Amino acid sequence: MLCGETGCGKTTQVPQFLLEAGYGCPDFPERAGALCVTQPRRVAAISTAERVAAELGVKLGTTVGYQVGGRAGSRPRGRID
């Protein structure tokens, strides 16, 4: 869990740093798993996933995904969810 000031990068920058360090990557079994960022609203979850995917230069649903309300049909899945 991270605490920080509004706008410091907790939601968009930290997951990218961790991914680049090998966390959530199957090539590093000691760092296996997924990175997860939570958002209180549906729109925030989707827009955050879209922004992180754009910053990484990947298609949403590949490396970066999202899940809304536990519905299987609403979530592209990735290594950062």
Buried (B, 14 or more C-beta within 10 A) or exposed (E): EEEEEEEEEBBBEBBBEBBEEEBBBEEEEEBEEEBEBEBEEEEEBBEBBEBBBEEBEBEBBEBBBBBBEEEEEEBBBBBBB
